[in-house]
Amino acid sequence: MTRSPNEKNWFEPLDPSGTSFDAAFEIGESYSGMNVRIPVHVRRSPNDGPTVFVTAALHGDELNGTGAIRQLILDSTFQPTKGTVILIPVLNVLAYDRHSRYLPDRRDLNRCFPGSPQGTLAGRMARHIYDELVSRCDFGIDLHTAALRRTNFPNVRADMTNKSVAKIAKAFGVPLIISNRGPEGSFRRVATEAGCSTITFEGGEVWKVESTICEYIVRGVRNVLCRLGMLQDSLAEPASQSVVGQTKWVRADYGGFLRFHVAPGDVIEAGQPLATNTTLLGQEKNQLVAPFAAVVLGMTTLPSVSPGDPVCHLGQLSPAELQQTRQPGRSLHDSLHRRTKTELATNVHVVEPQDHPFLNDETENR
């Protein structure tokens, strides 16, 4: 069923509960004065329960979540047994139409919540989303990728001090959770503060729909709905799960051309080489090393760097967590994790550092 986008109360179905329907809500006007609407798909059970939103493309060039939500919409078996699921493949339609992270006014929508009815373009759009979506929901899952010229290994960002948020963050089923409230003005932080417990998933690159990232998302969304009692699926749990409190971007000290020694998802030790910076003729300038034991959360996919450019995003692991990854059968890696590592590693050229004591079977067999 499709509801006319001119209907003000888009959230209420035309037929009784237990239906699926398409709708839209207005968030502003284009330069030509035409109404701009966000397309929405709603799946409602006849039984009372939580309302959960799943959104993608809050940054308009981050499309992995869009592909995964489309997959859920087309799946006839994806039907909640209680409550309501709101699926939004593209939240920031103005940026999406420009293949851009940012809005036409050059602002980042994910720093503008809760917005203002009398504010900037971004502020007004944020306010519409806040009023029309966040205010109706109990839980939220916001899907992202890395920024331009970077890639992220799948992880969830969540305020783990909030029990309701921690519940769905753990249920999503990724091996890595980064615990923080989120930046000021971010969708996740403001929604959670408003009583809609929200997590962010990060994975992959811009302008792509990557198969293993979509598999992570679909599995994770189903996991969350299962934990909330909205689906009858079985939880797909990772072999282990680590909550990362401290993260750090390792940055280039000099301009040059990088040889990468690690890939997204690698578990590394303190002092392990991350990348070697060379001149264009191959002469070594310096080597970047890990400041602590960590997992590689993300990294640049562009080997050309200038001083200060981000190279590797690391999530610190405790000695116990590092030891756990070295034990057979007690790794961060499940089958999907391993396949994702293999897929994302094709985005960067990884070579072994020469004569270094930290070489292991995993890096030697790449």
Buried (B, 14 or more C-beta within 10 A) or exposed (E): EEBEBEEEEBBEBEEEEEBBBBBBBBBBEEEEEEEBBBBBBBBBBEEEBBBBBBBBBBBBBBBBBBBBBBBBBEEEEBBBEBBBBBBBBBBBBBBBEBEBBBBBEEBBBBEBBBBEEEEBBBBBBBBBBBBBBBEEBBBBBBBBBBBBEBBBBBBBBBBBEBEBBBBBBBBBBBBBBBBBBBEEBBBBBBBBBBEBBBBBBBBBBBEBBBBBBBBBBBBBBBBBBBBBBBBEBEEBEBBBBBBBEEBBBBBBBEBBBBBBBBBBBBBBBBEBBBBBBBEEEEEEBEBBBBEBBBBBBBBBBEBEBEEEBBBBBBBBBBEEBBEBBEEEEEBBBBEBBBBBBEBBBEBBEBEBBEEBEBBEEEBEEE
